[in-house]
């Protein structure tokens, strides 16, 4: 059978909720799930990574033939001088290490990696466009490609909203001009 190009955003459920959701996705012919792959959940304390939540999601999805798109996001409090979850990583080496370790762990099982959720919205990213490109996107892209050359790098995962500094069009144009070769798939969240 031909693989389904359709997907659903499921965030990061677990246990019976995860199994029920994935069973429904499989029954509906949905071929992909997009999950939030949250750095602060994996590494709440520097150097102590715990992937159990994602091990379960990836295992259960793959058992049903559902592909995984993992959106890397969420700075731990220890890794930023800014707001936890949305702050700019203090040291890009910490971000690189998290990305590299994660992609190596799921090599061949996570087919696509997104770089940050809706960085054009202040509630998801407190940094600038330049910091998104230089601190997040380019370093993550390099680590993903080294750790799993067959995986897709996706971004910039913008929210389709207009106005002010978060205008999606300006962000997209700027990111593609500055780092278009860092992404394999342009991703965009369209809202009415």
C-alpha positions in Angstrom: 0.0 0.0 0.0 1.1 3.5 -0.7 2.3 5.5 2.3 -0.2 8.1 3.6 1.0 11.7 3.3 -1.4 12.8 5.9 -0.5 13.6 9.5 -1.8 14.8 12.8 -0.3 17.0 15.5 -0.5 14.9 18.7 1.9 16.7 21.0 3.3 14.1 23.5 0.7 11.8 25.0 1.6 8.7 26.8 0.2 5.4 28.1 -3.3 4.4 27.1 -4.0 7.9 25.6 -1.1 7.4 23.3 -2.2 3.9 22.2 -5.8 5.0 21.7 -4.7 8.0 19.6 -2.3 6.0 17.5 -4.9 3.3 16.9 -7.3 6.0 15.7 -4.7 7.5 13.5 -3.9 4.1 12.0 -7.6 3.3 11.4 -8.0 6.7 9.7 -5.1 6.1 7.3 -3.0 8.9 8.9 0.6 8.1 8.1 2.4 10.7 10.2 2.3 12.2 13.7 4.0 15.5 14.7 5.1 15.6 18.3 6.7 18.3 20.5 10.1 16.9 21.3 10.8 19.0 24.4 14.4 19.5 25.5 13.4 20.5 29.0 11.5 17.2 29.4 14.4 15.2 28.2 17.1 17.1 30.1 15.6 19.0 33.1 19.0 18.8 34.7 22.2 19.3 32.7 23.7 16.0 31.5 20.9 13.8 32.8 18.8 12.9 29.8 15.7 10.8 30.1 14.0 9.7 26.8 11.3 7.4 28.2 8.4 9.6 27.0 9.7 9.7 23.5 10.9 6.1 23.5 7.3 5.1 24.1 5.8 7.4 21.4 8.3 6.4 18.7 7.9 2.7 19.6 4.1 2.8 19.5 4.0 4.8 16.3 6.4 2.7 14.5 4.6 -0.5 15.6 1.5 0.9 13.7 3.5 2.0 10.7 3.0 5.6 11.5 6.0 7.9 10.8 7.2 10.4 13.3 8.0 14.1 12.8 9.6 15.4 16.0 9.7 19.2 16.6 12.7 20.1 18.7 11.7 22.8 21.2 11.8 24.0 24.8 15.0 25.3 26.5 15.6 24.0 30.0 15.9 26.6 32.7 19.6 25.6 33.3 20.4 26.3 29.6 19.2 29.9 29.2 19.4 33.3 30.8 15.9 34.0 29.3 12.5 32.5 30.2 12.6 28.7 30.6 11.1 26.9 27.6 11.4 29.8 25.2 14.7 31.4 26.0 17.8 31.5 23.8 20.3 28.8 24.7 23.2 30.3 26.6 25.7 28.0 25.0 24.9 26.6 21.5 27.1 23.6 22.3 24.4 22.5 24.8 21.7 22.7 22.1 23.9 20.9 19.6 24.6 18.1 22.1 20.9 17.6 22.8 20.0 17.6 19.1 22.8 15.2 18.1 22.1 12.8 21.0 18.3 12.8 20.2 18.7 12.2 16.4 21.3 9.5 16.9 19.0 7.7 19.4 16.1 7.7 16.9 18.1 7.3 13.7 16.0 5.6 11.1 12.9 5.8 13.3 12.2 9.5 13.3 12.0 10.5 9.7 11.7 14.3 10.1 13.0 16.8 12.7 11.5 20.3 13.0 13.5 23.1 14.5 11.4 24.9 17.1 7.7 25.5 17.2 6.4 28.9 15.9 9.5 31.0 16.6 7.8 34.1 15.2 5.5 34.2 18.3 6.9 35.6 21.5 5.1 33.0 23.6 7.2 30.3 21.9 10.6 32.0 21.3 12.0 35.0 23.1 15.0 35.4 20.8 15.3 37.3 17.5 15.1 36.0 14.0 18.9 36.1 13.8 19.2 34.1 16.9 16.7 31.5 15.6 18.9 31.1 12.5 22.3 31.2 14.1 21.7 29.6 17.5 18.9 27.1 16.6 18.4 26.4 12.9 21.9 26.1 11.4 23.4 24.2 14.4 20.4 21.8 14.6 20.5 21.2 10.8 24.2 20.4 10.9 23.7 17.9 13.8 20.7 16.3 12.3 22.4 15.7 8.9 25.5 14.3 10.7 23.6 12.0 13.0 21.0 10.8 10.4 21.7 11.8 6.8 18.4 10.2 5.7 16.3 12.4 8.1 14.5 15.5 6.9 15.3 18.9 8.5 12.1 20.9 8.7 11.4 24.5 9.5 11.0 27.3 10.3 7.6 26.0 11.6 6.1 29.5 11.6 2.6 30.4 12.7 0.6 31.9 9.8 -0.1 35.3 11.6 0.5 38.8 10.3 1.6 42.0 12.1 4.5 43.3 14.0 7.8 41.5 14.5 6.1 38.1 14.2 4.8 38.6 10.6 5.2 35.1 9.1 6.0 36.4 5.6 8.9 38.6 6.8 10.2 35.7 9.0 10.0 33.2 6.2 11.7 35.4 3.6 14.5 36.3 6.0 15.1 32.7 7.2 15.2 31.3 3.7 17.6 34.0 2.5 19.9 33.5 5.5 19.6 29.7 5.9 17.5 28.2 3.1 20.0 25.4 2.6 19.6 24.4 6.3 16.1 23.0 5.6 14.8 20.2 3.4 11.1 20.9 4.0 9.6 24.3 4.6 7.0 23.9 7.3 4.2 26.3 8.2 1.3 26.3 10.5 -1.8 27.8 8.8 -4.5 29.3 10.9 -7.8 30.8 9.7 
